[in-house]
Amino acid sequence: MPTATGEPVLAKASLPAPYIVYPKCSTAQRSPMISGLAILAIGFFLGMRHATDPDHVIAVSTIVSRERSLSKAALIGALWGLGHSITIVLVGAAIILFNVVIPPRVGLTMEFAVGLMLIVLGVLNLSGVTQWLSEKFLPAHPRITGEHAHLHEHNAHVHYHWHSHAPEREHHGDSLPPAKWLGHAVSRLGLFHSLRPLLIGIVHGLAGSAAVALLVLSTIRDPRWGVFYLLIFGLGTIAGMMLITAALALPFTFAGARFGWLNRGLIAGSGVLSLLFGLYIAYRIGFADGLFRSHPNWTPS
């Protein structure tokens, strides 16, 4: 038997030195850190997998359908993932740390909001309002004659420069540096294109936060590790959505540069898909799961 201090002892007095037996440690004692890191790694890849949910992909497809830059499409995905992670961490941490219970009707309402959002995104895409808003908040060129300053883009950076339609003036006059208050994402995408994926991600995060938190509670006993898992899960979601939006932008980039009719068809297709899937979610949550009935039935998923 091993001593209380853990010193190696002979299994039998007659055994030579090479047969010294050391006290065994349990698996929990030997590799708690390895187990924790494995769980976190799984959380990262589950976050990437979570980004591929149909409602997520359909929502971002309506955003990147008019995007011609793969890097900007990836940035849109990162902003969506950031918004999604914010609500996942906040709501999930409240459930894990403070045992907050979300009533079924509240949970169904959060998921119903996703359906409404998909419907709105589809209608905006099909009606051309999305394009109008894009031009309104980040105009490529103001409809004005004479000398003036306006936003312009070179090398993926937005800046102001003086411009004149008079033939004797050089098209690019004295350029002004980018405004200091513009962040990196805003300076590349514009305020509207930055806030839109962020807010959409926040709504999606509300709908999925309860399910993620319950998964953590059933797997990780330490609340601190649980919250850390949510952060890693969020990073995985951001990485996954960046890859998805870049991949989704590929056909639009190809079609936009070569075939205008195909590009218009892809934009319309993303709008129709978003509208139909949003109607399906709204019907399922509202009637099949009983949001509009006296006894709602909600299972976080």
C-alpha positions, 0 to 999 in steps of 0.5 A: 500500500502507498504511504500517506505522503505518496512515497513509492513503496515496494509491492512486495518485500522480495521484489527488486528495485525495478518493480517499485510501484508508484501510487496511482492518481485518478483520471480526474486528478491527472488531467483536469486541465486537459479535460477542460481544454477539450471541452473548450475546443469542442465549444469553439467547433460547436460555435462554428457549427451553430453559425451554419443553422439555416435561419442564420445562413438565410439572414446573412445571405440577404445582407451579403447578396449585394456585397462584391468584396469577400473581405467586406463580406467576412467583416459582415459575418464577424459583426453578426457573430459579435452581436450573436455572442453578446446576447449569448454571453449575457443571457447565458451567464445570467442563466448559469450564474443566477439561475434565471429561468426564462418563461416559455412564452418569453422564449417563444417570443424571442424565437418568433422575433427571428421569424419576423426579422427574416420576413422583414429582411426578405421584403426589404431585399425584394422591394429594393429598399435595402439598396435604397438604404445602402445608397442613402447611408453610404452614397457612391456619389451625390447627385450634385454638380460643381465643386463639392466633397463627398465620401469615396472609397479607395483600397477598401478605405472610405475617405472624403475628397473634393470633386468637381464635374467641370472638365478642367478640374482633376477628378480626384482633388485634394483628398481628406483623411478618413474621419477619426471617429470612424471605427475600422468596421464603420470606415469600411462598411459604413454605419448602416452596413455595420449596425445591420448585421450587429443587430441581426446577430443580437436578435439571433443570439436571444433566440439561441441563448437559452439552449446553449446555456442549458447545454453548458449546465448539463456539461460543466459544473463550475459556473466560471468555466461555464461562462468561459465556455460561452465566450469560446463558443462565441468566438467559434460562432464569429469564425464560422460566420466569417467563413460562411459570409465569405463563401456566400459572397463568392457567387454574388461577386462572380455574377455581379462582375460578369452577369447582371441578370444572374446577380439580380436572380441571386438577390431575388432568390435570397429575398424569397428564401428569407421571406418563406423561411420567416413565414414558416418560423412565425407559423411554427412558433405562433401556432404549432408551439402555442405562442398565441395560445393559452398553453405555450409549449417551448423547448429551447433548441 
